[in-house]
Amino acid sequence: MSYYTYHIFFRNLANPLKIRIISELKKGDKSVNQLVRDIGIEQSNISHALSSLRCCNIVTSKIKGKARIYSLNKKTILPILKMIDKHEKEFCKECVYKKRK
């Protein structure tokens, strides 16, 4: 992987809207309309963020009827998220940011 590839990947994970989308998709597969309803952000912003997440295969999509259903990449992203959750519980116990939750 090149520096640029790392930059693109982590830039996706550092964006608050994209993290909200990832958090919603962690709960289950959803359409754009469901994400708009659950997150409360305009459809165009959600779609733009999803496009970037799809580019890196952080999310995948499939057509179901007239809707496109989005899900997290189960092969790589879900294991990464589980690893981050485990790391946070074990090593981030005293972090100041946790108090803002």
C-alpha positions as CSV (number, residue, x, y, z in Angstrom):
1,M,0.0,0.0,0.0
2,S,1.2,3.5,-0.8
3,Y,1.0,6.6,1.5
4,Y,-1.8,7.9,-0.6
5,T,-3.8,4.7,-0.2
6,Y,-3.4,4.9,3.6
7,H,-4.4,8.6,3.5
8,I,-7.6,7.9,1.5
9,F,-8.6,4.9,3.8
10,F,-8.0,6.8,7.1
11,R,-9.6,10.0,5.7
12,N,-12.8,8.0,5.2
13,L,-12.6,6.7,8.8
14,A,-11.9,10.2,10.2
15,N,-14.9,11.9,8.7
16,P,-17.8,12.3,11.3
17,L,-20.6,11.7,8.7
18,K,-18.9,8.6,7.3
19,I,-18.4,7.3,10.9
20,R,-22.1,7.8,11.6
21,I,-22.9,5.9,8.4
22,I,-20.5,3.1,9.4
23,S,-22.0,3.0,12.9
24,E,-25.5,2.7,11.4
25,L,-24.5,0.0,9.0
26,K,-22.8,-1.9,11.9
27,K,-26.3,-2.4,13.2
28,G,-27.5,-3.8,9.9
29,D,-27.8,-3.3,6.1
30,K,-29.7,-0.1,5.1
31,S,-30.9,1.9,2.1
32,V,-30.0,5.5,1.6
33,N,-33.5,6.5,2.7
34,Q,-33.1,4.5,5.9
35,L,-29.8,6.2,6.6
36,V,-31.3,9.6,5.9
37,R,-34.1,8.9,8.4
38,D,-31.7,7.4,11.1
39,I,-28.9,10.0,10.8
40,G,-31.0,13.0,9.9
41,I,-28.8,14.3,7.2
42,E,-29.8,15.3,3.6
43,Q,-29.9,12.5,1.1
44,S,-27.3,14.2,-1.2
45,N,-24.8,14.3,1.7
46,I,-25.4,10.7,2.6
47,S,-25.1,9.6,-1.1
48,H,-21.8,11.5,-1.5
49,A,-20.3,10.0,1.6
50,L,-21.5,6.5,0.5
51,S,-19.8,7.0,-2.8
52,S,-16.5,7.6,-1.1
53,L,-16.9,4.7,1.2
54,R,-17.8,2.4,-1.7
55,C,-14.6,3.6,-3.6
56,C,-12.5,2.0,-0.8
57,N,-14.9,-1.0,-0.4
58,I,-15.6,0.0,3.1
59,V,-19.2,-0.4,2.2
60,T,-20.7,-2.6,-0.5
61,S,-24.1,-2.4,-2.1
62,K,-26.6,-4.6,-3.8
63,I,-29.8,-3.8,-5.6
64,K,-33.1,-5.0,-3.9
65,G,-36.1,-4.0,-6.0
66,K,-35.7,-0.3,-6.7
67,A,-33.5,0.3,-3.7
68,R,-29.7,0.0,-3.3
69,I,-28.9,-1.7,0.0
70,Y,-25.6,-0.8,1.7
71,S,-23.6,-3.0,4.1
72,L,-20.2,-3.0,5.6
73,N,-17.5,-5.0,4.0
74,K,-17.8,-8.1,6.2
75,K,-14.4,-9.5,5.1
76,T,-12.2,-6.6,6.3
77,I,-14.1,-3.7,7.8
78,L,-16.1,-5.6,10.4
79,P,-13.0,-7.3,11.8
80,I,-11.2,-3.9,11.9
81,L,-14.1,-2.3,13.8
82,K,-14.1,-5.2,16.3
83,M,-10.4,-4.8,16.8
84,I,-10.8,-1.0,17.4
85,D,-13.6,-1.7,19.9
86,K,-11.4,-4.2,21.7
87,H,-8.4,-1.8,21.7
88,E,-10.6,1.0,23.0
89,K,-11.8,-1.1,25.9
90,E,-8.4,-2.3,26.8
91,F,-6.2,0.7,26.2
92,C,-8.3,3.8,26.1
93,K,-9.7,3.7,29.6
94,E,-8.5,7.1,30.8
95,C,-8.9,9.0,27.5
96,V,-10.4,12.5,27.9
97,Y,-12.5,12.1,24.7
98,K,-14.5,9.2,26.3
99,K,-16.0,11.7,28.8
100,R,-17.7,13.6,26.0
101,K,-19.8,10.6,24.8
